Amino acid sequence: MKKCAADERWRTKRDTSPMIEWAIHMRDSRAVRTCDGRLPALSPNSNGMADVHRLALRLIDEYFGTLTISRVYFGNEFCQHLIPSLASVKEAYGAAQDRGWRFSLLTPYVTDEGLDKLRPLFAFLETQGEPVEVVFNDWGVLQQLSSFPHLKPVHGRLLDKRLRDPRITGLYKSAPIPIRTAVQRSNVTTSPYLALLRRHGVELVELDNVMQGLDIDFRNTPVGVALYVPYGFVATGRVCMIASLHQPQRERFRPETKCHHECQQYVTVYTYARPPWGNEEQRFLLKGNTHFYAHTEEMLRFVFSRCEHLGIRRFIYQPGLPMWLS
């Protein structure tokens, strides 16, 4: 594809633009120890979506050249049944330390049971003698973090409230400017919300690259912004469809359905049958309790070519649908 003039201007300026940090979401300590410091050539858990990663890696190389990883993400954002054990966190943290990489722990929305699982992880990271990031997607988790002064809270993308339905959000790119602007912005772009985060010591917020596009500018805000590639999430919840299918009819689709980690084995790919919006080629995916969509070339080129203008400080690369049992 021929590069547009804007892309060329970015490529000539990128050496003088602020440094972008690159992180990778690792599924276990072995992945941390065996990573050579570069983005993987192909996802070990691509679920038939290898084309998504080939596209993302090609565009990353085009816009940024050869990258080296400086941070490890570990844990899960979407399900408290996938919170890693204390032993797993210790192993992954130690492996990251051995490689000289910084460490961020992902945490999901939780019940009291989930909070009980997280506290020992926080207590371990608190004693490591250096600030460690914890990504919170639950306000109760942020409250717990106030008891651990060496942990740095990061605002997770599940608390970024925007339209996310991939069936229709792309249509807003051609909507009148006031409507398009409204759906391209987020609660985290408002001054009162940013002030609230700063009062709680939050210096970084994480966002998704949504299909309607982004209208953000974090260059002069009190917090930085990080963006996930090459997947975004559509919706998540406490009911896991795949864990319910083998249950008796009356016990299906309940929050208390017993988890046997069925999400580690199955992925459902959704396509459209005669959609009225002309997006027959689009697909989205269900893994466990969460629906995801893959970034298109247009979406990736947009954020890669406008990093400086958007104020992006970090990209988090997830080499598979992020529903791993660590």
C-alpha positions in Angstrom: 0.0 0.0 0.0 1.3 3.4 -0.9 2.1 5.6 2.1 0.3 8.9 2.4 2.1 12.2 2.9 1.0 12.2 6.6 2.7 8.9 7.1 5.9 10.2 5.4 5.9 13.3 7.6 5.6 11.1 10.7 8.4 8.8 9.6 10.8 11.8 9.1 9.9 13.2 12.5 9.7 10.1 14.7 13.4 10.2 15.7 12.8 13.5 17.5 9.4 12.7 18.9 8.9 11.5 22.6 10.0 7.9 23.2 7.3 5.3 23.0 7.5 2.5 25.5 6.6 -1.0 24.2 5.3 -3.7 26.5 4.2 -7.2 25.8 1.5 -9.2 27.6 3.1 -12.6 28.6 1.1 -15.6 29.3 3.5 -17.3 31.8 7.0 -17.1 33.3 8.4 -19.4 30.7 7.3 -16.9 28.0 9.1 -14.2 29.8 12.3 -16.2 30.1 12.3 -17.3 26.5 11.4 -14.0 24.9 14.4 -12.5 23.1 13.3 -8.9 23.7 11.4 -8.5 20.4 7.8 -8.9 19.5 7.0 -12.5 18.6 6.9 -13.4 14.9 3.7 -15.3 15.4 1.3 -15.7 18.3 1.5 -18.9 20.2 -2.2 -18.6 20.7 -3.4 -17.0 17.5 -6.7 -18.9 17.4 -6.9 -18.8 13.7 -6.1 -15.0 13.7 -2.5 -15.2 12.6 -3.3 -12.7 9.8 -4.1 -10.1 12.5 -0.6 -10.5 14.0 1.2 -10.5 10.7 -0.5 -7.3 9.8 0.3 -5.7 13.1 3.9 -6.7 13.1 4.3 -5.5 9.5 2.9 -2.1 10.3 4.9 -1.8 13.6 8.1 -2.5 11.6 7.0 0.1 9.0 6.4 2.9 11.4 8.8 2.1 14.2 11.5 -0.2 12.9 13.0 -2.9 15.1 11.7 -2.7 18.6 12.9 -4.0 21.9 10.6 -4.8 24.8 11.1 -2.9 28.0 8.0 -3.9 30.1 6.2 -7.1 30.8 2.4 -7.3 31.4 1.2 -10.2 33.4 -2.2 -11.3 34.6 -5.8 -10.9 33.3 -8.2 -8.0 32.9 -11.4 -9.8 32.3 -12.1 -12.7 34.7 -11.3 -13.2 38.4 -11.1 -17.0 37.7 -7.9 -16.2 35.7 -6.1 -14.2 38.4 -2.6 -15.8 38.5 -1.4 -17.6 41.6 1.2 -16.0 43.9 3.8 -18.5 42.7 3.2 -17.6 39.0 3.5 -13.9 39.8 6.8 -14.5 41.7 8.2 -16.5 38.8 7.2 -14.0 36.2 8.4 -11.0 38.2 11.7 -12.7 38.8 12.1 -13.6 35.1 11.3 -10.0 34.2 13.9 -8.7 36.7 16.5 -11.1 35.3 15.9 -9.6 31.8 16.0 -6.0 33.1 12.3 -5.4 32.2 9.7 -3.4 34.2 6.6 -5.3 35.4 2.9 -4.5 35.3 0.2 -6.7 36.9 -3.2 -6.7 35.2 -6.2 -7.2 37.4 -9.9 -7.6 36.5 -13.2 -6.5 38.0 -13.7 -8.6 41.1 -16.0 -9.8 43.9 -14.8 -10.1 47.4 -13.4 -13.5 46.4 -11.3 -11.8 43.7 -10.0 -9.2 46.2 -8.9 -12.0 48.5 -6.9 -13.5 45.6 -5.3 -10.2 44.7 -4.1 -9.1 48.2 -1.2 -11.6 48.5 -0.1 -10.6 45.0 0.0 -6.9 46.0 1.8 -7.7 49.3 4.5 -9.6 47.4 5.0 -6.8 44.8 5.0 -4.2 47.6 8.1 -5.7 49.1 10.3 -5.7 46.0 12.0 -2.4 46.7 10.8 -0.6 43.6 7.5 0.9 42.3 5.5 -1.7 40.4 2.5 -0.9 38.3 -0.9 -2.5 39.0 -3.6 -2.0 36.3 -7.0 -1.7 38.0 -10.3 -2.2 36.2 -12.4 -2.1 39.4 -12.7 0.9 41.8 -12.5 -1.5 44.8 -9.1 -2.7 43.6 -7.9 1.0 43.5 -9.1 1.4 47.0 -7.1 -1.7 48.1 -4.0 -0.3 46.3 -4.0 2.7 48.7 -2.7 0.3 51.4 0.4 -0.4 49.2 2.3 2.8 48.7 5.0 1.2 46.5 2.4 0.1 43.9 1.6 2.5 41.1 -2.1 2.4 40.1 -2.8 2.4 36.3 -6.4 3.1 35.1 -7.4 0.0 33.0 -9.3 0.1 29.7 -12.4 -1.5 31.1 -13.1 1.8 32.9 -12.9 3.6 29.5 -16.6 4.1 28.7 -17.2 4.4 25.0 -19.4 2.8 22.4 -17.7 -0.4 21.4 -20.1 -2.5 19.3 -18.0 -3.3 16.1 -21.1 -3.8 14.1 -22.0 -0.1 14.1 -19.2 2.0 15.6 -17.3 2.2 12.3 -20.3 4.0 10.8 -19.7 7.0 13.0 -16.6 8.0 11.1 -18.9 9.5 8.4 -21.3 11.1 10.9 -21.6 14.9 11.4 -18.6 16.3 13.3 -20.4 16.9 16.6 -21.7 13.3 16.7 -18.4 11.8 15.6 -16.5 13.8 18.2 -18.8 12.7 21.0 -18.3 9.0 20.3 -14.6 9.3 19.7 -13.9 10.8 23.1 -13.9 9.1 26.4 -14.7 9.8 30.1 -11.0 9.8 30.7 -10.6 12.9 28.5 -12.6 15.1 30.8 -10.8 17.4 33.2 -12.8 16.4 36.4 -12.2 12.7 35.7 -8.5 13.3 35.2 -8.3 15.3 38.4 -10.0 12.4 40.3 -7.4 10.0 38.9 -4.5 12.3 39.9 -5.8 12.5 43.5 -5.5 8.8 43.6 -1.9 8.8 42.3 -2.8 7.6 38.7 -0.3 8.7 36.1 -1.3 6.5 33.2 -4.6 5.5 31.6 -5.1 2.6 29.2 -7.4 2.8 26.2 -8.6 0.8 23.3 -8.3 1.7 19.7 -12.0 1.8 18.8 -13.4 1.5 15.4 -15.0 4.9 15.3 -11.6 6.5 15.8 -10.0 8.5 18.6 -10.3 12.2 19.3 -7.9 12.6 22.2 -4.9 14.7 22.9 -2.9 13.7 26.0 0.2 15.7 25.3 -0.5 18.3 27.9 -2.6 16.3 30.5 -1.5 15.3 34.0 -1.6 11.6 33.0 -0.2 9.7 30.0 -2.0 7.2 27.8 -1.3 3.6 26.8 -3.0 1.8 23.9 -3.5 -2.0 23.3 -2.8 -3.7 20.0 -3.9 -5.6 18.0 -7.2 -6.4 19.8 -9.8 -4.4 21.5 -12.7 -5.7 23.7 -16.4 -5.2 23.0 -18.1 -6.4 26.2 -17.4 -8.6 29.2 -19.4 -9.9 32.1 -19.7 -12.5 34.8 -21.6 -15.0 32.7 -19.4 -17.3 30.6 -21.2 -18.9 27.7 -18.7 -21.6 27.0 -18.6 -22.7 30.7 -22.4 -23.1 30.6 -23.0 -25.1 27.5 -22.4 -28.5 29.2 -24.6 -27.6 32.2 -28.2 -28.7 32.7 -30.6 -26.3 31.1 -31.7 -24.6 34.3 -28.2 -24.0 35.5 -26.8 -22.4 32.3 -25.7 -18.8 32.0 -25.5 -17.9 35.7 -22.7 -15.9 37.3 -22.1 -18.7 39.8 -21.5 -21.4 37.1 -18.4 -23.3 38.2 -15.4 -22.5 36.1 -13.3 -25.3 34.7 -11.3 -22.9 32.5 -13.1 -23.9 29.4 -11.9 -20.6 27.8 -8.5 -22.1 27.5 -9.7 -24.5 24.9 -12.4 -22.8 22.9 -12.9 -19.6 20.8 -16.0 -18.6 18.9 -15.6 -16.5 15.8 -18.6 -14.5 14.8 -19.3 -13.3 11.2 -22.4 -11.5 9.8 -25.1 -12.9 7.6 -26.3 -10.2 5.2 -25.7 -7.2 7.4 -27.3 -3.9 6.4 -24.1 -1.9 7.0 -21.9 -3.4 4.3 -19.4 -5.0 6.7 -19.6 -8.6 5.7 -15.9 -9.2 6.1 -15.8 -8.1 9.7 -15.6 -10.6 12.5 -15.4 -10.6 16.2 -14.5 -13.2 18.8 -15.8 -14.6 22.0 -13.3 -16.2 24.4 -14.6 -17.0 27.9 -16.7 -14.2 29.2 -15.4 -11.5 26.8 -16.0 -10.5 23.2 -13.0 -9.0 21.2 -12.4 -7.4 17.8 -9.3 -7.3 15.8 -7.7 -4.0 14.6 -7.9 -3.3 10.9 -5.0 -1.9 8.8 -6.8 1.5 8.8 -7.1 1.5 12.6 -3.4 0.6 13.1 -2.1 3.1 10.6 -4.2 5.8 12.3 -2.7 5.4 15.8 0.8 4.6 14.6 1.0 7.6 12.4 -0.4 10.0 15.0 1.3 8.8 18.2 2.8 12.2 19.0 -0.5 14.1 18.3 -2.5 11.7 20.4 0.0 11.8 23.3 0.5 8.0 23.4 3.3 7.0 25.7 3.0 3.2 25.6 1.8 0.4 23.3 0.9 -2.9 24.9 1.2 -5.8 22.4 -1.0 -8.8 23.2 0.1 -11.8 21.1 -3.1 -13.6 21.6 -6.6 -13.1 22.9 -5.8 -12.0 26.5 -7.7 -14.7 28.3 -4.7 -16.7 29.6 -4.5 -18.9 32.6 -1.0 -18.0 33.9 
